[in-house]
């Protein structure tokens, strides 16, 4: 292996050697502990240390790096205390996830590291968002993100590269091509000679680098980082390397031909570099022994600290509390007495605009949201006021944009993502439920993201533009779900959603956009989450609903003045105002729940179950649930009217009243 020293001083050459040796020695120790049953799993990066170390050393400490589970050298090169790393792998409290996640599934703002999730792909889009925040603030920084060659087959990889190219983001996309995705060789994963060639299709630069040559890695990445800081742009790097252990230790390496294994053994990045330094007289055998002894002492000392730490205890209240970032809600009332009678759609637009003025680092992203104003014209006129840097048209790639919103949040900004239709959120489902929803519980990081969800039927839009899919997200701990029915609530709750540092799914029924009007204060105000609104008071039945269901219920009740009810508009589904529901049921003794969503597995089912568990002795009749038919949303008007629950609600309400 040839090493080109260039202008590097001996101190830097030795520093790179030590930086590779340290993670290697830690790994060797971890493999012993794994066999002893003292850690549960290990993903080895032996043979790939030059990549982690070389890239990290080329970055500034203020620049974010997003590693994967073979990048121990990233963590050690950023000088994370070893006792905390060891505690993390043992599931101890002083680890970065307090026992809530394993291995390298964590991040730390202190060291500007954002760890992976097992779904791999979303972190590439997260890197885009981090880099976007730096670019908008005019900070000359680089963001580096790692992936393996296997994950380059995921859609998130292609989406992230395209977004970075279109927005000219300063991201280093680092592919560690180690020959196998678990046991699947590269010739069964892709059909191009080099993964770096894929950069051409996205109009970005690429480089192929010998991932086992520390000086080549460091020098080329350092050169690129300096160039990117001067002229921001994305670059795709393919590091040719090999992993000398299995995908994880239980997998073994029997699927690797012996000849191939022996070839790569000769290319070991540490032994070759050590030999080079010895030959050049920069290192002696005595120095090697001393360095290894020091590392061994450091490893053993910190391991003992981790072993001596007691196991984590489970305290239910603490676990539940830390699913969400703490939010000190501030009730802001309208300062003027001025109000105007506006449509639902105008209230959303007004709240979003006033929030943009209030939060100067709030970014709106979505398809056609800039000059066109979005398909529902919510952001029409925003570009002249806020500019295209803050009101950003996106490619059609929901997953990458949700991930980029997460990256903006990690780098201290706020994001509102508009799903063109709530139905399309399925293309961005993974980063919402697995990244945004879990990140605070895992490593105490906020996801300051609002996802706007134009939803609902009754407009003849068919199966792909009419769903009310809120139940997909009320099931996911860590997400908040808001679903207003009136213009006043929509504006106030949207303002709160943007203030809240937690991820919020904000459902806006498009059938209400231009059909419902109401008096709305002209200036800024907020409304609290988790507080239902009692629209009508009565003693016969409790009617619980939300969204368009509120208006269907009011129309039905107007036809039956003899049925006096408590009509409860939930407004938010997570958090849910159970107190208002229980108090009403205890008064009326009867409950009917109306939702637009199909019946099975919906919000109504959970409310019914909770009332049965907590108010059973107060009930005078079975709890009734009314929802849409168990079919996709049909297109034809007559079919859609039969699908939606409005008429069935009237029938069930009368039956329950007579019970």
C-alpha angles and dihedrals in degrees: 000000000000121000123198110201097187112170095337115131122229090251091059092044091054092043090057090050093052091044090058096041095053098061090042091056091045090052093050088053092048091054089056091049091048091056088048091053093242094123125033105221142001134198107199126218095181107146094024101071095111091066097051093043098041095050095044093048090051092055126077117246089245091059120092122240125192110202134181133221096284094054103088087139089068092059096044093044089056087053098239108178108264095222089061092049091050091046089052092055091048094048094245127155096250089058117101095257099036090234094309097111136017144237113346097346094118144081137208127204090200091066097029092240123140112194128216134258120219091252087069102193103075094066089069090061090044088058088054090055094048090050092046090057091051091048094049090051090048092239113156097228139136126218117206122200128183131214136162125241090254094061091054086081090063118099091234090066093057094041092051094049091049094049092047090050096047092047095036093231123184097242130142107209104202117197115193100204102194097162102252139064095209096306099338112105120224094253087066093047105050139002103220125095096233129020088215087070089070089073090074091066090058096043096245136123124259139188134196112217133185098246093199095057108083095193093050091048095047097042096047095043092045090052092048093048091054091049094047092049088056095043113016115225139130123262128191115218123193112197112198108215144126137233113230095201132052125280082268124351096265090059097063122194104264090123091063116089112243092233092056092047092052092048092056093043086066089055096055105153096217104042092046094048091045090053090050093052091047091051091049091051093240091115134034132199088248091054091050092051091048093049091049092048091051092049091046091053091047092049095047094045093051093042089056090051090054093045091050092053112098120244119267118270124220114236109178096208092050094048093050094044095053097053085087133042110250110263121196098204113212115204105219114188125200109273095208134052091230118119134161132204103245140161125262090251092053092051090054091048093047094050092048092049094048090048090053089057091045095049110042092189096052111122125199116206132179146108113301094349096131121064093353092053096225125290090284093041094239092140097036109142094016097112096066089050101042107014131234091279089071099029101052130187109215135203115253096274113114096178095055093045094051088048091048089052087055089052092051088053093049088053092051104265133113125237137198114194119195115210103208086223126001088238090068092061087089087077088058097035098112099060091043098054099028102035111022095034097048106033100090094047090047103048108352096259121141125231102211095188134128118196113199113214118196100198148155145076137253094090101086095249098136134219099325102045104037111058125127097206101168092125089067087069106030084067092059116084111224097039126098119212124204125184115173125189102194135051093242093053093043094058097043095045093046090054090051092047090056092047092049112091091212126089112269128193103208112197118203116185105224091203086066096046096093103009100063125063132178145161110279128179110249095223133059123294140151137220126205125251119237096035117115121204121235103218098176132013126217144136107234106068140000111229113196120187145129142204116012088350088074091061094043089052093050092050091050094046091050087061091052109044090164090070107078111194146170101243110201122192105198095200091183124044097187108059093032124202097231091162092064091048095048094045091052095047091049088056100043103028092215132082135190121178121201123196132165091217119092109278107243115082094002133132091268091062093057094045089050092051093047092050091049090052097044107027104028095124091055096054120106095180140020115282110256125215122196123189143141124294119279093256136092112273108277125221107219113088096235092048093047092049089054090046096053118077101231097106094039089053091060092051094047092046092055092046092050092047090055095045 
